[in-house]
Amino acid sequence: MTISVYMLTAAALLLISIFSSKLASRYGVPALLIFLGVGMIFGSDGLNWVYFDDYQLAQSLGIIALIYILFSGGLDTQWKKVGPIISPGIALSTLGVLISALVVGAFAYWLLGFSLLEGILLGAIVSSTDAAAVFSVLRSKAMGFKYRLKELMEFESGTNDPVAIFLTIGIIQLLTLPEFSGLSLVFLFLRQIAIGLAAGYLFGKTITWVTNRINLEYDGLYPVLTLSFVPLIYATTDLLGGSGFLAVYLAGLVLGNSNFIHRRSLISFFDGVGWLMQIAMFLSLGLLVFPKQIIAISIQGLLIALVLILLARPISVFMSLMFSRFNARSKLMVSWTGLRGAVPIIMATFPLVAGVENAEMIFSIVFFVVVTSVIIQGPTIPWVARRLRVDSPIPPKTKFPIEFEPSIDTKSALKEIMIESKDPVVGKSVVDLNFPDKALIVIINREGKFIVPRGTTEMRSNDKLLILAKKQLMTEIRGILKGEKSLHSKN
């Protein structure tokens, strides 16, 4: 096969996956299932376009893809939204992972005849959730959640991957290294978390400082600069004995909540990188799977999946959120949205590479569990949310014909505010609003048409105002528009 044939095959698989993802949006199926399906169809047990059975290579590709996905997720996470749910989020991503692993592990020990450690290894592998799977369903149905559930699930899925990966690697060491003990596992955990947190924070601050001060001649080099930092963060932290996955996620979180130049373009770039990595990862994992082997363990896999969905996940959520303010309906919703994604399948290659006994069966069961979770839970999330009364419609985003890219030293912000029929400014002219001197209504979106306001322009119900002002004035401006501040007060 020539390089052209390889390129043609890769391009064809990518394009087929992207076009097929339209089906996911239409029918509410998570896109990852489409990508996995494409890989399986064109793999050795399907059309036999590509024969792929290199678990070591699949693991390496998965790790590379995962660090970029985690960095992109951290970059897109707003601290002001996750701050109020940080305690329950950490509880879910640590205690929740451990409880889920133990429950599934005990059942696998009884059902499959595994040793208890092998059972817990299986439980650890399937213990992490996948935000991409959940929110691809929500976006297709244009729905959200009340009570900060969306933020809780986003934070959990971003932080429980490193914990599940650590637990998986630690149990493999217990199985393969006679001198490795439970006490060693505890010290390993503390060391990995401590070094991972420190490295992630320091690298996040370093990327921010370098990006703002390097002053590159070409704007196109800024994404390349940030792209280069991601493997540097993972490799350095890993060599120091820390959790590279945690460091990468935290570095993205620190950078995303800092002021840096080319912010909008960098976030958009890494969103695209994240999607590319997800597609490549799912495709390679789909090619790696032999469906005939999956069918052979379908009964065991289905039982493990049902225990995970109906028992392990709810127990872990209710115990982790025992002292939180979330009510029972919210906890049930969090339990049901615990979809599994590509991370468990990647982690299932670790026992294969390490030569753990029953590793092939573990891999097949993990793949079956992930697909079952997506098929059963994915399409039913909107229905369950409505039944539990925790759903909330997502207002459509307005696309204004201008963009605002603040510099790192700017004290201004661009904010969209919608005028409702009950607001006292309806019928008032712009000149009568008595806005602060350093505030400007840049443009008005009125029924899809854009109006450049003048002093005589009247406010109407459902107008969407794009306002440029100093950040500290935004609360005052909102108060004026919503009647919380007198229209004739002095500014």
N, C-alpha and C positions, 0 to 999 in steps of 0.2 A: 504494500500500500504506500502510495506517495503522499507527500505532505498535502497536496491538493485534495486527495481523497479524505484524509483526516479532517481538513478544514471544512470540506463540504459536509461531511457527516456531523461534525460538531454544530455547524451553522443550521443544518436541517433540524437537528434535535432541539436546538434553542428556539427556532422559529415555530416549530410545531408546538412546543410547550407554551410559548407566549400566546399564540393564537388559540390554543385549547383552553387557556385560562379564562377566556370569555365565557366558556361554559360554566366555570366556577362562579362567576359573577351572576349569571342568569339563574342558576339553580341552587345557589347557596352552598356549593361544595367548596371546601378549602382548596386553594390552588395547589398546595403541596401534594394532594392526592392525584391531581392531574399530572404533575411533573413526575411523580413516582410511577404512575400508570404508563406514561410515555416511555420511561426507561425500561419498564418490564415488557412492554409490547415489542420494542426494538432490540431487546436483549436476547440471550442465547436460547431461552425457553419460549421466545415469541417468534418474531420474524428473522431472528438470528443475524441482524445487521452488525451487531457489536457483541463480541464475546469478551466478557470482563469478569474475572474471578480473583483479582489481586486485592486481598483484604488490607494489606499493608499500604498500598497506594490509595485505596479508598479511605482509610483512616487518615492519611496525611492530607488528602484533598479536603476531607471533612473538617479537620482542625483548622486549615487555612481559611476555609469558607466560614467556619463558626466564629473565628476571631473578628472577621470583618462584620459579620451579622451582629455580634455583641457590641462592637464599637459603634456601629450605625444606630443600634437601639439605644445605647447610652447617650449618643449625640442628640437624639430626637426626644429624650425624656426631659421634661421641664420640672426642675426641682420644686418650684412653688406648688406644683400639683401633687407630687409624690410626697412632699414633706409631711402633710397631715396623716399619711397612712404608712409612714416609715416603720413604725413598731410592728403593726400586724403584718406588713410586707416581709420584714426580716423573719418574723416567726414562721410565716408560711414557707419561706425559701430555705429555712434551716430545719426547724422542728418538723414542719410539714413533710419535707423530703424524707427525713429519717423515719417518721411514723409510717408513711406510705411504703417505704422500702421494707420495713419489718413486717407489715401486714401481708403484703404480696409474697415476701420471702417465706413466711410461715405456711402460707397456702401452697406455694410451689414445693416446699419441703414435703408436705403431706401428699400432694397430687402427683408430682413428677418423680418422686424418689430421689431428689437431689439431696446433697448434704445441706445442712442449715445455712452454711456460708454461701454455697452456690445459689440457694434460694434467695437469700438477701441480696446477692449480687444481681440476680434477675430483677428483684424489686428496686434496687438502686438505679439500674439502667432505665427503667420505665417511670421513674419518680418525678422527672422534670416536665414542666408544661411548656407549651409553645404559643406565644402571643400571636405570631404571624398566622397560625391556623385559626385562632379565635377571631381575630379582627378582619381577616379576609371575608369571613361569614358576615360580620356586622356591617362592613362597608357595602357588601352586596345587597343587604337589606336596609341600609340607611337607618340604622338604629344604634342607640348607645345605652348606657346604664345610669341609674341614679346612685346616690350615696357613695360616690367616688369609687365605685366598683371597677370601672375601667382602669383608673390609675393603679388600683391595688393589683389587678391581674397583670398589667404591663410591668409593674415593678417586680412582682413575684417571678414572672417568666424570664425577666432579664437577670435576676440574681440567683435563681435556683439552679440554673445550668452549671455554674462553677461548683456549687455544693454537691450536686449529683455526680458530676465528673470526678470530684475529689473522692467521694464515697466509693465510686466504682473502682478507681485506681487503687484505693486503700485496701479494698476487699480482695482484689486480684493479688496484691502483694501478700496478704494474709494466706491466700491459697497457694501461692507459688514460692514464697520465701519462708522456710521453716523458722528462721531466726526473727522474723517480724511478728510482733505481738500487738495485743489490743492497746497497751499503753503507748507503743510506738505510733499507732494510728492516731491516738489523741494528740500526741506531740506534733505529728505530721500535719494534722488539721490546724492546730493553733499556729504553726509556723507558716503554712500556706496562706491562711487568712491574713495574718499580720503583715507578711511581706507583700501579699497581693494588694491589700488596702493601701499600704505606704507607697508602693511603686505606682499604683494607679493614680493616686492623688498627685504625686510628684511629676509623673509624666504628663498628666492632664494640664498642670500648671506650666510645665516646660513647653508643651505644644502651643499653648496660648501665647506665651511670651515670645517664642520663636516666630510664630505666624505673624504677630503684630509688629515685629521689629526687623525681620529679615529683609523687607523691602525688595522683593524679587522684581526683575525687569519685566517678566512676562506673567500675566495673571493666570495663565494656564498651568503654571508650575505649582500653584498653591495646592490644588487637589493632589498632585503627585507628591508634594512634600508631606502632607497629612497621611496619604496612603502609605508612605514609607515608614512612618512612625509606628503603625499598627503591629507589623511583625517584630519590630524592634522592642516594643513594649512586652509582647508575649514572650519572646525569646530571652530577653534580659531577666524578666521576673522568674521565668521557669528555671533558668540557670542559677539564680540566687536561691532557689528552693521555695518560691512562692507560687500562688495560683495565677498563671498567666491569663486565664479566662476572666477571673475577677478583676485583674489589673486593667485589662483591655476595656471591659465594660465601664469601670469607674473612671478611666481616663476619658472615655467618650462622654460620660456624664459631667465631669468637671469642665471639659471643653465646651460642651453644649450649653452650659449655664454660665458661661463667661462671655465677655464682649470681645469679639475678634473680627478682623476684616474679612470680607468676602463670605460672611456668615451664611447668607441665603444660598449662594451658589455651592458652597461646600456641603451644606446639609442636603441639598438636592442631589449633589454628586454621590454622596455616600448612601442616599436612599436607593439610587440606581445600582450602586455596587452591592448593596445588601440583597437586592432582588436577583442580580446576576449570580451571586454566591449561592442563594437559595436554590435557584434553578439548577445550577451546576451540581450542587450537592445532592438534590433530590434525584436528578437524572442518573448520576453515578451510582447512587444507592439502589435505584430501580434496576439499573443494569446488573448490579452485583447480586440481586436476588434471583433465585431459581424457584419460580412458582410451584413446581412439582414438589419441592421440599417443604414449602409453606403449607400446601394442601395436606401433607402427611401429618402435620401436627395441628390441624385446624380445630379439633375438639378441645385439646389442651389449651391452645391459644385463646379460644373463645372463652373458656372458663376463667383463665387468668385475666382476660380483658374485663369480664363482667365483675370479678372480684375487685379489680382496680377501680372501675367506674362507680360501682354501687356500694362498695365497702371501704376500701383503703383510702380513696380520695375524700369521701365525706368525713371519715373518722379523723384524718389528718387535718382537714380544714376546721372542723368544729373544735378539736383540741387546741390547734394553733391560735384560733381566734376566740378562745374561751373568755378572755378578759378584755376583749375589744368591744367597741360600741356597735358593731355590726349585728343586726337582728338575725333571726333564724332564716328568713327568706333570703337575705343577702348571702348568708353562708351556704345555703343550698345552691344559689346561683353560682357562686365561686366554685363549689364542688363540681357542678355540671360543666362548667367552662374549662375544666382542666384537660384540654385536648393535648395529646402527645404529638410531637413533630419529628423533625429529622435528628435532633440531638440524641434521643434514645437509640436510633439506628446506628448513628456514628459510634456511640459508646458500646454498642453490641459488637463492634469489630475489635475492641480492646481485648476481650477474653480470647478471641480467635488468634490474634497476633501473639498473645502471651502464652498460648498453648494450654489454656484452662480446660479441664475435663468438661464434657457436655457443652462446649462453647458453640458448636454448630447448632445444637438444639436451642440454646439461649438466643442466638441470632434470629433463627426462624420464628421463635415465639415472640420476640420483641417486635419484629416486623409485622407480624399478624396483629399484635396488640395495638400498634400505632394505627394501622389501617382501620381496624375495628373501631377504635376510639373516634377517628375522624368521621367514619360513616355513620355511627350511631349518634354521637353528640353534635357533630358539626351542623347538620341541617336542622336540628331540633332546638338550637340555642335560642332563636327568636321566639319560638312557641313557649319554651320554658320561662323565658324572661317575662313574657306577657302574663303567663299563669301566676307567676310569683309577684307580679306588679312591680318589677324593678327596671323595666325597660323605659327608655327615654328617646324620643326622636332626635336625630342629629339635624340641626338647621343647615340648609344648603349654604355652602361657602360662596361669597361674592368674589368674582374675579374682576378687580378694577383694572383699567387699562394703563396703570402706572405701578411701579414698584419703588420701595424706599429701602435703600441699603445704608444704614447708619455707619458712620465711622466709629472707631473705638472710643473716641473722646466725646461723641455727641451726647447731649443731654435731652435730645428730642426723641419723640416716638410717633409712630403713625398708627392710629387706632380706628377701628370701624365701630360705629354706634348706630343702632337701629331706632328710629322714631316709631313709637306705638301710638295707637289711637287715643289712649288715656293720657298721654304726655301733654303737659300744658303748653308746649311750644308749637303744637299743631296750629297752623294758621298764622303764626308769627313770622315776621320777616327776619332775615339774617341780621340786619342792623339793629333789631330790637332784642336780640339775644343777650347783648351785653357780655360777650365773650371776653376773656382776659386778652390783653394786648398781644401777647406772644402765643396766640392760638389761631389756627386758620382752618376753615372748612375747605379742603382741597377740591373735592368733587362729591357729587350726590348721585347715587344710583336710585333712579325712580322708575320702577316697573321695567328694569332691564335697560333703560336708557340713561346715559351719563350726562349730567348737567354741571357746568362750571358755575358755581353760585355767585350771585351779585348781592349787594346790600338789600335789594328789594325782593329777592327770591324768598318765597314762603315755604315753611316746613309743612310737609304732608305726612299723613299716616303711612307707615311702611317705607319711608325714605331711609336709605342707608347712607350715613355720612362718613366720609373718610377724613379724619381730623389729624392735623399735624400740630403738635404742641410740645412744650416741655413735659417730661414724664411726671413731675410732681403736680402738674396742673390737670392731669387727666381725670382725677377724682372730682375735682371742682367742676370741670366741664360736664361730666356725666350728671352731677347734681343739678346743674342748670337745665340740661335737656330733660331730665326726669322729674323736675319739680321739687327736688330735695333742697334746692338753693334758689332764692328769689331771683327773678329775671332782672330786677332793678337794683340788686345789691352792688356795692362797689367792689372792684377787683384791683 
